Structures are given as structure tokens and as C-alpha cells.
Amino acid sequence: MPAPYSPSRRALLTGALAVAAAPLLRGRPALAKTTELRLDFATYSPVSLLLKDKGWLEEDLKADGVTVRWVQSLGSNKALEFLNAGSLDFGSTASAAALLGRIGGNPIRSVYVYSKPEWTALVVPGDSPAKTIADLKGKRIAVTRGTDPHIFLVRALASAGLTQDDVKLVLLQHPDGKQALLRGDVDAWAGLDPLMAGAEIENSARLLYRNPAFNSWGALNVREEFAAENPVLVQKVLAAYEKARTFAQAHADALAASLVAQTKLADAVVAKQLQRTDLSQGHLRPAQADSVVASGLAMQQVGLIEVGVDVRKVAAELVDSRFAVG
């Protein structure tokens, strides 16, 4: 597994970011070095849907001659793939998934918190005989590799003295995992909202195991190269996200409407997802950085991160609060 960055490269990048951000910090306008901003929207990030629907970012960037292209991410793994390939400038992931991506050499920085959700749990059919995690030993479990549900599953199994080798993983994208559960092709599913909420309300599925502490917060990530070249654009994106987040807190109906329009799910399903979504925090704080470290250390204990990786060092490289606004 490659080291994220050598000290010399990190020093050069830090210097580049500092120089690029200097005009912004002095309060003078800085010209963007791009004419198109590419960012994702995702059903697991309701604020992104609201921002897309309102068009606030497009309005703010029109005078700069920058257009906005929205790309849907179906999971953290897809957002990380798009970021690594350079087809996205900003991508929405779980913070734990972002850490795994950074460890794997994905050159990203987490610059904003779009939610603190309980968006994953272990889901079983309503008539499943399983009562505890231990009952899943030897069973088939649908999961999307490299996402928070995957990390949640591994940590949940570990809490019962089990590992991935004690179950049969069926690797599917989140929507396909839900369908596999409903068809009876798997015995359990590491779920993700709002699909998970839909399975509960519309299909009588049951949450076998919940643990909010095993859910990581939602991180908005930016490519390092883009941040170095376009510091003002990064700050404008964060300002737009902050506008959408605060609006969502005051107008829950508008947030729900955006989610319903995108997912075509019932109002009750969306309401259940939003009940499990905390939008009270947006900017990165020390406590959130600490939670990335805690999540990384937990993943290291269960073997998702190699023993030799310095989790604290990588987390420090990942979490970047320099662009915070407000």
C-alpha cells in the first residue's frame, strides 16, 4: 500500500496551497483557473440535493465565468473513484471512506461536513430468525466495498468476535444490495439511507444492529490539485454548502422535497432518513478530526488498514480546515 505523501511532497503542496490562498486571505479577488466546476450530488447527502435544486452555486459563479456540472455518486466508493480519476473536483463520502481513500493514495482533502448521520445499519428481512450479530455467522451479507456500510459491517462483526471470514460477503452497489435482500438472495444487507429507510417502511425490513458510534460523518472532499489552483472556488463552494445547510435546518420541508424529487421515495421514507440525519454542524472542528482518527484506528484493529500505516499522520493530511467560511 503506497504511502500517501513523502514529507518533501507534502511540504511543497502545503506551500503551494498557502501561496494560492494568499489573495483570498488578504480579501482580494483571485481569478479561477477553471471554467467548469464538477461536483457530485448524492441521496446520502440531502444538502447536496438542495444545493443543486436551488442553483445558488451557479448564481454565485456566473460572474466568474464558471459553469457547474453535477454528477451523481451512488456511494462513497464511486465518489472516490471519480475524484481519483479527476472527473470530479468535489466528492461526497463518509469520512472513514475518505481516510481509506487517502491511505490508498487518493490525493484528496476533506474540507467540509455535510451531515452527521446514522445512515447505515445491518438490515434483515422482517421474518428473519436472526436476533443478534452472532446469528449472521456463515450467512450471506450484501455490502458495497469501501463505503461506510462496509466499515460498519466489519466493526459490527468484530464487536461480536467475528470477522469477514466468518460470513459470505456479496459485493453489490447499495441499490442492488437492497434488492438482493428483498429477493432473498442474501440473509442481511449493510444498508444505506434512504434505501434502508425504504426497506423498513415499504418492505417491513428490520434493523438487526444499530450503532451510531460506528457511523462516520459525511465529508465533502476536494482534489488537492484543484484546491491548490483554485482556492477561491473552494471557499465559494463551501459558502454555498453552508448556505444550503443552514437553509435546510430552517426549512425541513424544502430539504425533504428535494430528496423526494430525486429518489421518488414516499414522504414517510424520506422523513425517516432525515430523522437520522444531523445537520447541526458544517465546518470542520477538532472533534471531527479526532473522530477520523478514532475510526481509522478501529479499522486498523479489524484489519481494514495495515498495521504499519500511521493513521494519525494520514488523518492530519486528510482533514483541512483552511477554507472554512463564516
BELQUIDA-V25657 format. One record per backbone hydrogen bond with DSSP energy under -0.5 kcal/mol. NH is the residue of the N-H (numbers start at 1). CO is the residue of the C=O. Records with the same first field share a line. If there is no record, write none. Layout:
# BELQUIDA-V25657
NH = CO / CO
This chain:
# BELQUIDA-V25657
10 = 6
11 = 7
12 = 8
13 = 9
14 = 10
15 = 11
16 = 12
17 = 13
18 = 14
19 = 15
20 = 16
21 = 17
22 = 18 / 19
23 = 19
25 = 21
26 = 22
27 = 24
28 = 23
37 = 67
38 = 36
39 = 37 / 69
40 = 90
41 = 71
42 = 45
45 = 42
48 = 45
49 = 45
50 = 46
51 = 47
52 = 48
53 = 49
54 = 50
55 = 51
56 = 51
59 = 55
60 = 56
61 = 57
62 = 58
63 = 59
64 = 61
65 = 62
66 = 61
67 = 35 / 65
69 = 37
70 = 68
71 = 39
73 = 41
79 = 75
80 = 76
81 = 77
82 = 78
83 = 79
84 = 80
85 = 81
86 = 82 / 83
87 = 82
88 = 82
89 = 38
90 = 38
91 = 221
93 = 91 / 219
95 = 217
98 = 94
99 = 95
100 = 96
101 = 97
102 = 98
103 = 99
104 = 100
105 = 102
106 = 101
107 = 105
108 = 106
109 = 222
110 = 318
111 = 109 / 220
112 = 220
113 = 282
114 = 112 / 218
115 = 218
116 = 278
118 = 276
119 = 117
122 = 209
123 = 121 / 189
124 = 206
128 = 125
135 = 132
136 = 133
137 = 134
138 = 166
139 = 136
141 = 168
142 = 188
143 = 170
145 = 143
147 = 144
150 = 144
151 = 147
152 = 148
153 = 149
154 = 150
155 = 151
156 = 152
157 = 153
158 = 154
159 = 155
160 = 156 / 157
161 = 158
162 = 157
166 = 163
167 = 164
168 = 139
169 = 167
170 = 141
171 = 169
172 = 143 / 170
177 = 173
178 = 174
179 = 175
180 = 176
181 = 177
182 = 178
183 = 179
184 = 180 / 181
185 = 180
186 = 180
187 = 140
188 = 140
189 = 123
190 = 142
191 = 121 / 189
193 = 119
195 = 192
196 = 192
198 = 194
199 = 195
200 = 196
201 = 197
202 = 198
203 = 198 / 199
204 = 200
205 = 199
206 = 124
208 = 122 / 206
209 = 122
214 = 211
215 = 212
218 = 115
219 = 93
220 = 112
221 = 91 / 219
222 = 109
223 = 89
224 = 107
227 = 223
228 = 224
229 = 225
230 = 226
234 = 230
235 = 231
236 = 232
237 = 233
238 = 234
239 = 235
240 = 236
241 = 237
242 = 238
243 = 239
244 = 240
245 = 241
246 = 242
247 = 243
248 = 244
249 = 245
250 = 246
251 = 247
254 = 251
255 = 251
256 = 252
257 = 253
258 = 254
259 = 255
260 = 256
261 = 257
262 = 258
263 = 259
264 = 260
270 = 266
271 = 267
272 = 268
273 = 269
274 = 270
275 = 271
276 = 272 / 273
277 = 274
278 = 116 / 276
279 = 277
288 = 285
289 = 285
290 = 286
291 = 287
292 = 288
293 = 289
294 = 290
295 = 291
296 = 292
297 = 293
298 = 294
299 = 295
300 = 296
301 = 297
302 = 298
303 = 300
304 = 299
305 = 299
309 = 306
311 = 309
314 = 310
315 = 311
316 = 312
317 = 313
318 = 314
319 = 315
320 = 110 / 318
324 = 321
